[in-house]
Amino acid sequence: MEEGKEAKEEQNVICDASEIKYVNYGGEHHLPLIMNLVDEELSEPYSIFTYRYFVYLWPHLSFLAFHDGRCVGTVVCKMGDHRGTFRGYIAMLVVVKSYRGKGIATELVTRSIKVMMESGCEEVTLEAEVTNKGALALYGRLGFIRAKRLFRYYLNGVDAFRLKLLFPHPESQPFPSMFAAVDEIDRHNRNIHAEGNALDEYI
């Protein structure tokens, strides 16, 4: 019985993108939802103090995705000065397995990136397991490059790539939409590649 129930849960949910609702972190009632998703889907354990550090200091950088009242995805981020660079950082990104492939992760990350850009960040970084092909493909589509390989970075012994997204120089006018912002970021990073900075140089 339990095996059948688990198999059913793993089936891909059929829903339209318009049915997914996205909200900013709205307070303590959202914290258990984020914690449960991360604990179930990610390999790294976190204490409640870690979650509160992010969502209390940077609530505007954390987003949740809902479908029919159920939380099916979340992104948790921060930003601040790092060696003279104002940097954004994506700490956690989770989408329930049965909801993957519907653009939810892209939308969550894009919303956070837009806020970081509007807040004056010069770049965004994160770490991803070298074996996580889905995450690497997602961030690659958004213009992230592989800045460094971190050996045995995770507690499970798996290596990580440090990924970096460089923002274009500030414009006098804001981008009209989050997707226009991502398009501009992608064009900027493609120009970097065209100048000879191949991905292999950052591994």
C-alpha positions, 0 to 999 in steps of 0.5 A: 500500500505504502509503495503504491502511494509513494509511486502515485506521489511521484507522478508528474502533476498536470497543471497549467502554469497560470495555476501556480501562484507565487508569493513573497515570504510573508512571515512565521507561518511560511517558515515551516513550509520552507523547512519541510520542502528543503528537508525533504528534497535537499541533501544538506541539513539546516537548523531553524536558526539558518532558515531564520537568518535568511528569511528574517534579514532578507524576506524580500528575496525569498519566494514560495510557489503554491498550487491548490493551496499546497507549497510546491516550491521555494527559493531562499536568498541573501545579499550583502558586501563580499570583498568589495562587491555587492553580491546576491546569493541563492542559498536554497532552491527546491521544487517538489519532484512531481511539479518539476519541469513546469518552469517553477524553479525558473520563475522563483529564481528569476523573481529573486534575481530581479529584486537583487538587480534592482537592489544594486547587486553586481553579481549573484552566486550559488553552489550546486552539486556537480551531479545535479544536471537539472540545476546546472542546466537551469542556471546555465539557461539563466546565464550563470557560469562555472566559476570554480569547482569545490572538492568534497564541498557537501557533507555527502562528499560530492563536489560542487560548482560555484556558479556566478551570474554577472549583471550588466552595467546599470541602465538609466531606466529599469528593465520592463519585466523580470524576463527582460532582465534575464534576457539582458543578463544572458546577453551580457554573459554571452558577450563574456564568453565571446571574448574568450572566457570559456566555461572550462576556465572556471572549473 
